[in-house]
Amino acid sequence: MRRRVPSILATTVLVSVAALLSAQTPAPSTSTTQVSFVRDIDPILEKSCRSCHSADLKLGDLDLSTREAAFKGGEHGASIVPGSAERSSLYRMVAGLDQPAMPMEGETLTASEIAAIKTWIDQGANWETPITFAKDIQPIMERSCWTCHGASLQLSKLDLRSRETALRGGAHGPAIVPGNAEQSKLYRLVAGLDSISM
């Protein structure tokens, strides 16, 4: 009986040490969900990072307002290393692994926000540019559409100057079906998918 106690005790100690060590080692990311920059990461950067790290105010010589500037990094090295969150100062600082922990002011990021940044970087840090109406679409419409579908002329009773009138459409129905370009007459006509091309 005396010989069994030390072996049981040794086994218990080994199991406890292994459990303690595994609890301290972060598990590798197993997320298969694709993280989107526009949907998941850009809102976090806008809410928590860009008040200090933008083109106007580059604390630590870091600008997170554009892909080029963010990938360039700042005083603390490469802020984003595609494929390696562990080597990216952005992740390491928001996770509190390196100092100074970020953000320095305001609320710390939630566990899910930190996990999203880690997963996004580990997945390659794909930085797709968000499309906005004012910056990307309105100039095209002013140049190519409003001459015939604007203030002075509204062929086929279609006015494309506002969201409401575009959704209402004209003589041939709605010009835009939100969430479905294939069913939107505006897209189909400019893409040459229908008989009349615009």
C-alpha positions in Angstrom: 0.0 0.0 0.0 2.9 2.3 0.7 4.2 2.0 -2.8 0.9 2.9 -4.4 0.5 6.2 -2.5 3.7 7.8 -4.0 2.8 6.7 -7.5 -0.8 8.0 -7.1 0.6 11.2 -5.7 3.1 11.5 -8.5 0.4 11.0 -11.1 -1.8 13.5 -9.5 1.0 16.1 -9.4 1.9 15.5 -13.1 -1.7 15.8 -14.2 -2.1 19.0 -12.1 1.1 20.5 -13.6 0.0 19.6 -17.1 -3.4 21.2 -16.6 -1.8 24.3 -15.2 0.5 24.7 -18.1 -2.2 24.0 -20.7 -4.4 26.7 -19.0 -1.6 29.2 -19.4 -0.9 28.5 -23.1 -3.4 30.1 -25.4 -5.2 27.6 -27.6 -4.6 28.0 -31.3 -7.3 29.8 -33.2 -9.7 27.2 -34.7 -12.2 29.7 -36.0 -13.3 28.8 -39.6 -15.6 31.9 -39.8 -14.2 34.4 -42.2 -13.7 37.8 -40.5 -14.6 40.7 -42.7 -12.6 44.0 -42.4 -15.6 46.1 -43.4 -18.2 44.3 -41.2 -16.1 43.2 -38.2 -12.8 45.2 -37.9 -13.3 48.7 -39.3 -16.0 49.5 -36.7 -13.6 48.4 -33.9 -10.9 50.6 -35.3 -13.3 53.5 -35.7 -14.7 53.2 -32.2 -11.5 52.5 -30.2 -8.4 53.3 -32.2 -8.6 56.1 -34.8 -9.2 58.9 -32.3 -5.4 58.6 -31.5 -4.1 56.7 -34.6 -5.3 58.5 -37.8 -3.9 60.7 -40.5 -4.5 63.8 -38.3 -3.1 62.4 -35.0 -0.5 59.7 -35.3 0.3 58.8 -31.7 3.3 56.4 -31.7 3.7 57.3 -35.4 0.8 55.0 -36.2 -2.0 55.7 -38.6 -4.9 53.1 -38.8 -7.0 55.1 -41.3 -5.7 53.3 -44.4 -4.4 49.9 -45.3 -1.0 51.3 -46.4 -0.5 53.3 -43.3 -1.6 50.5 -40.9 0.6 47.9 -42.6 3.6 50.3 -42.4 3.3 50.3 -38.6 4.7 52.8 -36.1 7.2 53.2 -33.3 6.2 49.8 -31.9 7.0 47.9 -35.1 4.7 46.2 -37.5 1.1 46.8 -36.4 -0.2 44.1 -38.7 1.7 41.1 -39.9 -0.7 39.2 -42.2 -1.1 35.6 -41.0 0.5 36.2 -37.6 -1.4 38.0 -34.9 1.3 37.0 -32.4 3.8 39.1 -34.3 1.4 42.0 -34.8 1.6 44.9 -32.4 -2.0 45.8 -33.0 -3.2 42.5 -31.6 -0.6 42.2 -28.9 -1.4 45.7 -27.5 -5.2 45.4 -27.6 -4.9 41.9 -26.0 -2.7 43.4 -23.2 0.3 41.1 -24.2 2.6 44.1 -24.8 2.7 47.5 -23.2 1.3 50.0 -23.4 -2.0 48.2 -23.5 -4.5 49.7 -25.9 -6.7 51.6 -26.0 -5.1 53.9 -23.5 -8.3 55.9 -23.0 -11.9 54.8 -23.1 -13.3 51.3 -22.7 -11.0 48.3 -23.3 -12.0 46.0 -26.2 -14.3 43.1 -25.4 -13.0 39.6 -25.6 -15.0 39.0 -28.8 -13.5 42.2 -30.4 -9.9 41.1 -29.5 -10.7 37.6 -30.9 -12.0 39.1 -34.1 -8.8 41.1 -34.6 -6.7 38.0 -33.9 -8.7 35.9 -36.3 -8.7 38.6 -39.0 -4.9 39.0 -38.8 -4.4 35.2 -38.7 -6.6 34.8 -41.7 -4.4 37.2 -43.7 -5.7 40.6 -42.7 -7.7 41.1 -45.9 -8.4 44.9 -45.8 -11.3 45.4 -48.3 -12.2 49.1 -48.8 -15.8 50.0 -47.8 -17.9 51.4 -50.6 -19.9 54.5 -49.6 -22.5 56.3 -51.7 -21.1 59.8 -51.3 -17.5 58.8 -52.1 -17.9 56.0 -54.7 -21.4 56.0 -56.2 -22.6 59.6 -56.3 -19.8 60.8 -58.6 -20.6 58.0 -61.1 -24.3 59.0 -61.0 -23.6 62.7 -61.4 -21.3 62.0 -64.4 -23.3 59.2 -66.1 -26.9 59.1 -64.9 -28.3 62.4 -63.7 -28.2 64.0 -67.2 -31.2 61.8 -68.2 -32.5 60.8 -64.7 -32.0 64.0 -62.6 -33.3 67.5 -62.0 -33.8 68.7 -65.6 -34.8 65.5 -67.3 -36.4 62.3 -66.0 -36.6 59.8 -68.9 -38.9 56.9 -68.2 -40.1 58.9 -65.2 -36.9 57.9 -63.3 -35.1 60.2 -60.9 -31.9 58.8 -59.5 -31.0 61.9 -57.3 -32.3 60.4 -54.0 -32.6 57.0 -52.4 -36.4 57.3 -52.1 -36.9 58.1 -55.8 -34.4 55.4 -57.0 -36.2 52.8 -54.8 -39.6 53.9 -56.1 -38.3 53.7 -59.7 -40.0 54.9 -62.8 -42.1 53.6 -65.7 -40.3 50.2 -65.6 -40.4 49.7 -61.8 -37.9 50.1 -59.0 -34.3 50.9 -60.2 -32.7 49.4 -57.1 -33.6 46.3 -55.1 -31.6 46.6 -51.8 -29.5 43.5 -51.2 -30.0 42.1 -54.7 -28.0 43.6 -57.6 -29.1 40.9 -60.0 -32.7 42.0 -59.6 -31.9 45.8 -59.7 -32.6 47.4 -63.1 -30.0 50.0 -62.5 -27.2 47.4 -62.2 -28.5 45.2 -65.0 -28.7 48.1 -67.4 -25.3 49.6 -66.7 -23.7 46.1 -66.7 -25.3 45.4 -70.1 -27.2 42.4 -68.8 -30.5 43.6 -70.2 -31.4 44.5 -73.8 -31.0 48.3 -73.3 -27.5 49.3 -72.1 -26.9 52.4 -70.0 
